[in-house]
Amino acid sequence: MGLLLILAYVGFAFWLAALRPERALLGMVFLIPWGALYTDFGLWVNAYQIMMLALLLCTFARSLQPGWTGVPMAAGRLLALLLLWALLTSLLQVARVPDVALKTTGLRGPTTRAIIQMAMYTFSMSPMLLVLLWVRSTDAIAAMARTYVLSALLLAVIGWLQLVVWVGTGTNPMPIGFFNDWAGGTVKLSEGVVQFGKINVFRMNSFAGEPRTLGGALVYAMLIIQAVGAISTAVPRRKLVALWLFLAVSTIATLSTSAVLIWSIGSIVQFPLARLFGVRLRVSGPRIALMLGAVMLPFGLAAAAIEASGFPIFDLLAQRTIERIDASGAVEDFDLAIISYFQAHPLDSIAGVGLGNAHLYAQRYIDPEFQWYALGGVFTAKTQYLRLISEIGFIGLGLFLLWYLVLLIDAAVAVRRLPVLAPIMSMATVTIVIFFASGQFIAEFYHVAGALGALCAVANRQRSGAPPPQFAPPQLTGAAAR
């Protein structure tokens, strides 16, 4: 049954991509945070990737038709140089990957995985191209932001239903990995439960996968709402505040400390960085601080009321935040091992050890505290800045930063012609920060980068008076395109 459902979805994805590519693109955006919809049969594949693959292949089919012209990509040469560096250095590393004992073989074996990771790295960047090709107006860029917020809202609603059923029946209807288990994939089911003394506190995860994944998606939607509310007047602020509050309460229900940290970092840097690129705020800095304080006050009062009722909410929050920072600071297990390796082999950090290879080199540096589950496993750095350094080195990191900086500058110039899209600069700057600070926002980052490129293309067309590109659908019958 699970296999039939997956095949039906694959068919639907290709049908939508062939006939309505713009809708397929919004479908990709919608599915970004739905991480629970995956299967693992030796190769991990989720619903988002299937929709992206369908749109990629159908777009390629269209490119073979007469009349295809393509769209110039802002900072495209720097991006091509970055991609060439990542693939070339990784290819050279394949012959020298160390032979270490792993708990897995097959597609996750050292050589096979190294080759697959080169393809996956290119695949993960492809949303930039798809957004550039199929987003042809300012309305389409705004629709991407609305779609993501709608997706996060739906996940939150489902999450509350999950908690209601869980508390009412004592059975979690959506344990972590439930869809993969139902589809027949390899999985070990688990639940998001925090034990506080004799009390079990349930954490919602919905269709996002893990509670921290859901929390990250919700706070990213909150940052989108903050950007729109502080920069644009297109949406009534009362509506934005109501949406923000619901997402904030739902984030608390995930008990994700990483989500709170991401929101805190994002809120601190969101508007100052946007100002560096010429974005004018509709609301003053003090008023933004006052508004944030006003919406946070109810949470403080609610927490005080819960504490007064006898539930030690403040102790629980301290356990989930302050007490989790030990002698290693906030650095996590795999990151510690990778950092330790590069401390012992600093020259390897110049060009990196190749895409997907960090675990092969860092195995012997895993802290004894984590060896019971990490030793012999496949892993990457949990923060993107460290992952970039470990895989493509400081040279690759420099190319990455240079490419994105040029893209931001080009987009800032384009926003002057299209001020209605000024909020995108706020999200573009905050996204790169939280992208580096975590390992979760890869898809969000490359969609935003694609939106920046599309923004530049739309502005250039308006300046030159050129019409938007028209791409004929693929001729499935073999007839000539009309």
PAKOL-711894 format. One line per field, with one value per residue (C-alpha): residue number from 1; residue in one letter; y, z, x. Coordinates in pm, 1 decimal. Each point is the difference from the previous one (the first is absolute). Example, Ala and Ser with C-alpha at 12.3 -4.5 7.8 and 13.67 -1.06 7.14 Angstrom:
BEGIN
n = [1 2]
res = [A S]
y = [-450.0 344.0]
z = [780.0 -66.0]
x = [1230.0 137.0]
REM end
This chain:
BEGIN
n = [1 2 3 4 5 6 7 8 9 10 11 12 13 14 15 16 17 18 19 20 21 22 23 24 25 26 27 28 29 30 31 32 33 34 35 36 37 38 39 40 41 42 43 44 45 46 47 48 49 50 51 52 53 54 55 56 57 58 59 60 61 62 63 64 65 66 67 68 69 70 71 72 73 74 75 76 77 78 79 80 81 82 83 84 85 86 87 88 89 90 91 92 93 94 95 96 97 98 99 100 101 102 103 104 105 106 107 108 109 110 111 112 113 114 115 116 117 118 119 120 121 122 123 124 125 126 127 128 129 130 131 132 133 134 135 136 137 138 139 140 141 142 143 144 145 146 147 148 149 150 151 152 153 154 155 156 157 158 159 160 161 162 163 164 165 166 167 168 169 170 171 172 173 174 175 176 177 178 179 180 181 182 183 184 185 186 187 188 189 190 191 192 193 194 195 196 197 198 199 200 201 202 203 204 205 206 207 208 209 210 211 212 213 214 215 216 217 218 219 220 221 222 223 224 225 226 227 228 229 230 231 232 233 234 235 236 237 238 239 240 241 242 243 244 245 246 247 248 249 250 251 252 253 254 255 256 257 258 259 260 261 262 263 264 265 266 267 268 269 270 271 272 273 274 275 276 277 278 279 280 281 282 283 284 285 286 287 288 289 290 291 292 293 294 295 296 297 298 299 300 301 302 303 304 305 306 307 308 309 310 311 312 313 314 315 316 317 318 319 320 321 322 323 324 325 326 327 328 329 330 331 332 333 334 335 336 337 338 339 340 341 342 343 344 345 346 347 348 349 350 351 352 353 354 355 356 357 358 359 360 361 362 363 364 365 366 367 368 369 370 371 372 373 374 375 376 377 378 379 380 381 382 383 384 385 386 387 388 389 390 391 392 393 394 395 396 397 398 399 400 401 402 403 404 405 406 407 408 409 410 411 412 413 414 415 416 417 418 419 420 421 422 423 424 425 426 427 428 429 430 431 432 433 434 435 436 437 438 439 440 441 442 443 444 445 446 447 448 449 450 451 452 453 454 455 456 457 458 459 460 461 462 463 464 465 466 467 468 469 470 471 472 473 474 475 476 477 478 479 480 481 482]
res = [M G L L L I L A Y V G F A F W L A A L R P E R A L L G M V F L I P W G A L Y T D F G L W V N A Y Q I M M L A L L L C T F A R S L Q P G W T G V P M A A G R L L A L L L L W A L L T S L L Q V A R V P D V A L K T T G L R G P T T R A I I Q M A M Y T F S M S P M L L V L L W V R S T D A I A A M A R T Y V L S A L L L A V I G W L Q L V V W V G T G T N P M P I G F F N D W A G G T V K L S E G V V Q F G K I N V F R M N S F A G E P R T L G G A L V Y A M L I I Q A V G A I S T A V P R R K L V A L W L F L A V S T I A T L S T S A V L I W S I G S I V Q F P L A R L F G V R L R V S G P R I A L M L G A V M L P F G L A A A A I E A S G F P I F D L L A Q R T I E R I D A S G A V E D F D L A I I S Y F Q A H P L D S I A G V G L G N A H L Y A Q R Y I D P E F Q W Y A L G G V F T A K T Q Y L R L I S E I G F I G L G L F L L W Y L V L L I D A A V A V R R L P V L A P I M S M A T V T I V I F F A S G Q F I A E F Y H V A G A L G A L C A V A N R Q R S G A P P P Q F A P P Q L T G A A A R]
y = [0.0 239.2 -69.6 60.7 334.3 103.9 -96.5 191.6 307.6 -29.7 -12.4 304.2 192.7 -60.1 81.6 330.3 88.4 -71.6 196.4 263.5 58.5 316.6 -200.5 -273.7 262.8 118.8 -366.2 -26.1 302.7 -144.6 -333.4 140.5 -36.0 -330.7 -208.6 -297.8 -89.1 -205.6 -357.1 -167.2 -309.3 52.0 338.9 268.7 172.6 235.2 153.9 333.1 -162.1 -198.0 316.5 176.7 -288.7 -2.1 372.8 -26.5 -274.8 170.4 328.3 -177.9 -145.4 351.1 126.2 -237.4 161.3 274.1 352.6 -70.0 296.1 -35.3 280.6 170.0 -79.3 272.7 -91.5 -311.0 -20.2 2.2 -270.6 -211.1 47.4 -108.8 -309.1 -88.0 32.1 -218.3 -275.5 2.2 -9.9 -272.8 -206.2 16.9 -118.5 -318.1 -194.9 80.2 -37.2 -194.1 -357.9 2.8 -247.1 119.0 -142.8 40.3 -106.8 23.9 348.1 138.9 -158.0 241.7 8.4 -31.8 261.3 243.0 -20.7 27.2 304.2 183.6 -55.3 94.6 321.9 107.3 -117.9 199.6 317.3 -55.6 195.2 316.9 -87.9 -109.2 314.7 216.3 -166.8 -25.8 310.7 278.7 272.1 168.2 -170.7 -340.9 84.3 115.4 -321.0 -203.6 176.2 -42.9 -367.8 -65.7 177.7 -193.8 -325.5 83.3 91.8 -330.5 -192.5 183.5 -81.6 -368.2 13.9 121.2 -280.6 -240.6 128.2 -19.5 -364.7 -80.7 149.7 -135.6 -359.0 -39.2 -108.2 220.0 -8.7 141.8 -141.9 109.2 -210.2 -113.0 59.9 -179.8 -290.7 -11.1 7.8 -294.7 185.4 -53.9 192.0 -14.2 180.5 251.6 266.8 358.7 -24.7 200.0 -164.9 253.5 -188.8 -232.2 213.6 -82.5 313.1 -78.7 189.2 44.7 -91.1 -20.1 -86.1 192.0 -299.9 91.0 266.1 210.1 -15.0 115.7 274.5 120.1 18.6 190.1 260.8 45.2 80.4 240.0 176.1 35.4 158.5 234.4 110.1 73.7 178.1 226.2 87.1 -34.3 136.1 -257.7 -215.5 134.9 -15.7 -139.8 -302.7 -39.1 23.6 -267.0 -236.1 71.1 -70.6 -332.5 -108.5 114.3 -202.4 -300.1 39.5 -13.6 -325.2 -155.5 77.3 51.6 198.7 24.2 162.4 261.0 66.4 32.1 245.1 202.5 23.1 69.8 274.7 170.4 13.2 14.3 374.0 141.3 -217.5 97.4 368.4 -59.9 -76.5 311.8 -140.2 266.1 -120.2 112.8 -32.6 156.0 -215.1 98.2 -73.9 -343.9 -73.0 126.6 -218.9 -308.2 73.2 42.6 -333.4 -177.3 135.7 -244.8 -290.2 122.6 35.1 -343.8 -155.3 168.0 -133.9 -352.9 24.2 118.3 -297.4 -237.0 -98.5 105.5 160.2 218.0 -299.7 -188.1 290.3 23.0 -373.9 37.1 303.2 112.8 -340.7 -154.6 216.1 -199.1 25.4 -18.9 302.5 -40.1 -208.3 -336.3 -352.3 -32.2 358.7 -62.3 -301.3 188.6 302.4 -230.0 -158.2 334.7 115.0 -301.5 44.6 374.1 -21.0 -215.0 294.4 198.8 -208.5 -227.8 -377.5 -26.4 5.3 -251.3 -128.6 174.5 -300.4 -217.5 228.3 97.3 -352.4 -32.5 344.0 -77.0 77.5 -316.4 140.5 -31.8 -311.9 -234.0 136.2 199.4 -233.6 -167.7 219.4 234.3 365.2 354.9 321.8 129.1 362.5 106.8 220.4 -300.1 -230.1 232.3 25.8 -374.1 -95.3 274.3 183.8 363.4 61.6 -135.4 202.1 315.1 -66.8 -63.6 328.0 198.6 -144.6 77.0 350.3 88.6 -147.5 213.1 314.8 -68.0 -67.7 318.4 199.9 -181.1 70.9 372.4 -52.9 -244.6 133.8 -221.5 -288.6 175.6 -263.3 -256.4 176.0 -43.3 -371.5 -39.4 139.2 -187.4 -326.3 -7.2 53.0 -277.9 -220.3 16.4 -36.9 -323.7 -290.6 27.5 283.2 -128.3 -5.0 334.4 157.6 -109.6 100.4 345.7 18.7 -95.2 266.7 259.3 -106.5 13.8 346.0 119.5 -154.2 162.1 340.0 -28.0 -88.2 297.3 231.9 -124.5 -39.0 -363.7 -240.5 -292.6 -318.0 -247.3 -367.7 -245.7 -325.2 -314.1 -161.5 -344.7 -100.8 100.7 267.5 330.1 271.0 256.6]
z = [0.0 89.1 -326.2 -199.8 173.3 -72.2 -367.1 -22.5 148.3 -243.0 -288.1 135.4 41.2 -361.9 -123.2 189.8 -108.3 -364.8 -14.3 274.4 83.0 198.0 226.0 29.0 119.7 267.7 86.9 61.5 229.5 186.0 53.9 127.5 371.6 -38.9 87.5 133.4 -353.2 -84.3 -68.5 68.7 -205.4 20.0 -171.2 187.3 -219.1 105.5 -162.7 -54.4 -192.1 -219.9 -97.8 -69.1 -213.3 -201.1 -64.9 -91.8 -255.2 -151.0 -18.0 -178.0 -247.2 -68.6 -60.1 -295.5 -172.0 -264.9 139.4 337.4 104.4 375.3 250.3 97.4 360.2 225.4 132.6 -217.6 -81.0 365.8 69.0 -284.8 140.2 347.0 -140.4 -212.6 302.1 218.9 -260.2 -114.2 349.4 105.0 -309.5 77.1 354.8 -107.9 -60.2 343.7 236.9 308.4 48.3 335.3 158.5 -43.2 110.4 -349.3 -354.7 -345.8 -98.3 325.6 -50.9 -24.2 -377.4 -107.9 247.3 -111.4 -360.0 101.8 215.3 -299.3 -184.2 307.4 47.9 -352.5 48.9 322.0 -188.9 -282.9 161.2 -92.3 -368.3 24.0 184.6 -249.8 -296.1 127.3 215.5 -247.1 206.3 338.8 81.7 -51.4 241.9 260.3 -58.8 103.0 337.5 52.9 -89.8 256.3 276.0 -92.7 13.8 346.6 122.2 -122.3 167.2 325.2 -18.0 -62.3 286.3 243.9 -115.7 64.8 356.0 65.9 -109.6 182.6 330.8 -32.4 -90.8 119.8 -351.4 -232.9 -344.3 -165.1 151.3 -164.8 -314.1 -16.5 -374.5 -92.2 220.6 -166.2 -345.0 91.0 26.3 251.0 317.8 376.8 136.6 280.1 177.2 100.3 377.1 264.4 342.5 277.6 326.7 -13.5 -262.4 -372.0 -212.4 -357.3 -289.6 -324.2 -322.2 -248.2 -357.4 36.3 131.5 331.3 247.0 -71.3 -373.8 58.1 233.0 -260.5 -271.4 228.5 101.6 -363.5 -82.7 296.3 -144.6 -334.6 179.9 188.8 -325.2 -166.3 305.3 48.8 -364.8 -198.4 41.1 -234.0 282.4 305.0 306.6 220.5 -225.9 6.0 381.0 32.6 -230.4 178.9 343.1 -111.6 -147.9 314.2 230.0 -229.6 9.5 379.4 -26.6 -186.8 296.9 -255.9 144.8 -342.7 -137.8 276.0 -64.0 -374.9 53.7 245.5 -232.5 -299.4 174.8 117.0 -342.4 -226.8 -29.8 61.0 -281.0 -230.7 66.5 -124.6 -341.3 -6.7 124.1 167.3 298.6 29.7 377.1 213.7 196.1 343.0 -120.1 -126.5 342.9 164.8 -224.4 69.7 370.2 -22.2 -171.3 236.4 312.8 -23.6 -12.6 316.5 176.4 -117.5 118.6 339.2 26.8 -87.1 259.4 260.7 -75.7 118.5 -329.5 7.3 -345.0 68.4 116.9 -313.2 -223.7 182.5 -49.5 -373.1 -41.5 252.5 153.3 -343.7 -50.2 154.0 -9.0 -380.8 -23.0 -252.5 -242.4 -73.1 -25.9 -367.9 -24.1 290.3 -176.2 -328.5 172.3 188.5 -326.4 -159.8 312.2 -48.3 -380.7 -68.1 -359.1 -96.0 79.3 -295.9 -267.6 220.4 -10.6 -267.6 -5.2 246.0 121.6 336.2 202.6 -146.8 137.8 328.5 123.9 233.0 148.6 120.8 369.7 215.4 128.7 -348.3 -132.0 100.6 -283.9 -223.5 -47.8 -341.3 -112.1 -294.1 95.9 -109.9 193.8 155.5 -78.1 -360.7 43.7 137.9 -264.4 -275.6 156.0 59.5 -351.5 -232.2 232.3 77.1 -371.2 -70.3 287.8 -141.2 -344.5 157.1 193.2 -300.4 -223.0 248.5 72.8 -370.3 -29.1 294.0 -151.9 -336.3 173.9 208.2 -322.4 -148.5 309.5 -64.3 -318.5 169.1 355.9 50.8 46.7 257.2 269.6 -200.6 90.7 368.4 -51.5 -226.7 266.3 292.2 -197.7 -61.2 373.6 122.5 -289.5 132.9 363.0 -57.0 -238.5 -71.5 -244.9 -313.7 -216.4 137.0 -74.7 -362.6 -64.2 138.7 -214.2 -301.9 92.1 10.9 -348.5 -122.3 152.8 -196.7 -319.8 45.7 69.5 -307.4 -219.6 130.1 -64.6 -355.7 -73.3 -102.2 49.1 241.2 -158.4 -136.0 26.3 -203.6 171.9 -109.3 -304.9 129.0 -335.8 -195.9 -193.7 -69.3 262.8 -90.0]
x = [0.0 279.1 181.3 -318.9 -52.1 358.8 -34.9 -327.1 167.3 290.9 -247.9 -183.9 327.1 100.1 -350.9 -2.0 353.9 -82.4 -325.6 28.7 366.2 -77.0 -231.1 261.7 248.0 -242.8 -52.9 374.6 -12.0 -296.9 174.2 330.8 -90.0 -189.3 302.7 -197.7 -111.9 307.6 101.3 333.8 81.2 375.1 -44.3 -192.0 -264.4 -280.8 -306.4 173.3 285.1 -238.3 -189.6 329.3 127.8 -323.0 23.0 368.1 -57.3 -304.6 189.1 284.0 -252.1 -131.1 352.7 25.3 -297.3 41.8 -15.8 158.4 214.0 67.5 49.1 329.8 98.1 133.9 349.0 -25.9 371.7 96.4 -257.7 141.3 351.0 -118.4 -170.4 304.0 229.9 -224.2 -34.2 362.1 151.6 -244.8 75.5 372.3 -74.0 -182.1 320.9 144.7 -294.3 112.7 -117.2 -180.1 -238.3 -357.6 -331.2 -138.6 90.4 -152.6 -115.8 141.4 342.2 295.6 58.0 -363.4 -115.6 272.2 -123.4 -366.5 75.1 143.7 -326.5 -204.9 198.1 -87.1 -358.7 -37.6 100.5 -248.4 -289.5 191.2 -25.7 -362.9 -107.1 189.6 -171.2 -356.5 -38.2 -69.8 -168.4 2.1 -330.2 159.1 282.1 -253.9 -197.9 304.6 11.0 -375.3 22.6 272.9 -192.2 -315.7 195.5 135.2 -348.4 -142.5 281.6 -74.2 -371.8 78.5 249.1 -265.2 -230.1 287.5 38.5 -376.2 -11.9 324.5 -110.5 -353.5 87.7 358.7 103.1 202.5 -167.6 312.9 318.6 323.2 45.4 -362.9 -43.3 321.9 -105.8 -341.1 163.3 224.1 330.2 279.2 -81.1 5.2 -303.8 46.9 -201.6 59.6 -36.3 181.2 11.4 -13.3 6.6 -301.2 -172.3 11.3 -29.3 -106.0 161.2 -191.6 175.7 -291.4 103.8 326.3 193.3 161.0 -116.7 308.7 -74.1 -355.4 120.2 249.0 -267.1 -235.9 257.2 105.8 -362.7 0.4 305.6 -181.0 -295.5 233.1 163.8 -331.8 -138.8 302.4 63.7 -323.3 -353.0 -155.4 -142.1 -191.7 223.3 -278.1 -20.2 377.5 10.9 -272.2 188.0 327.7 -148.4 -147.6 332.0 183.8 -227.3 41.3 377.9 -7.9 -196.3 293.6 231.6 275.5 288.5 162.9 -316.5 1.0 369.0 -59.4 -286.1 207.9 299.8 -221.5 -195.5 319.5 167.0 -304.7 -51.8 350.9 138.6 -286.4 76.9 355.4 -150.5 -215.8 -331.5 -213.2 -202.7 -360.7 33.3 274.0 243.5 -140.0 -352.9 107.0 148.4 -319.5 -217.1 211.0 -19.8 -377.1 -53.4 240.5 -169.7 -294.3 246.1 168.1 -333.2 -111.5 327.0 -41.2 -355.3 115.4 277.9 -250.2 -225.9 273.2 165.0 368.7 2.7 305.8 204.1 -103.5 104.9 333.4 50.6 -64.4 226.8 261.7 66.6 62.2 307.7 283.7 376.2 -5.9 -224.5 -281.7 208.5 -161.6 138.5 91.2 122.6 238.0 151.0 45.3 152.5 238.4 110.7 81.0 180.6 226.9 19.6 -34.9 126.8 -300.2 -228.1 137.9 -174.4 -212.0 -29.5 -268.9 -379.7 -145.7 337.4 43.5 -118.0 275.3 270.1 -166.6 -85.1 298.9 -69.6 -353.0 -25.4 -36.2 -329.6 -152.2 174.9 -282.9 -215.4 235.9 295.8 -15.0 -287.0 -41.1 -22.2 67.7 49.2 -322.0 80.7 29.1 305.4 191.8 -140.4 120.5 345.2 28.0 -112.1 130.3 238.6 56.3 49.4 -347.8 -144.1 160.4 -147.6 -339.0 2.0 122.9 -274.6 -275.5 130.8 -2.8 -349.4 -118.2 147.2 -164.8 -332.5 30.0 34.8 -302.3 -213.3 37.8 -201.0 -240.3 -48.2 -304.2 245.6 219.0 -80.6 194.8 325.3 -79.2 -62.8 305.0 233.1 -153.2 -12.5 375.0 60.2 -228.3 113.5 355.2 -111.3 -196.0 -29.0 -370.1 -62.1 171.6 -313.6 -119.1 337.7 16.7 -361.7 74.0 315.2 -210.8 -254.8 279.0 107.3 -361.0 -36.2 302.6 -138.3 -343.2 158.3 222.8 -297.1 -196.0 293.5 47.6 -369.6 48.0 -294.8 32.3 138.9 -252.1 87.8 -201.9 -102.8 181.5 -155.8 -86.5 -146.4 309.6 -188.6 170.2 -48.0 -260.9]
REM end
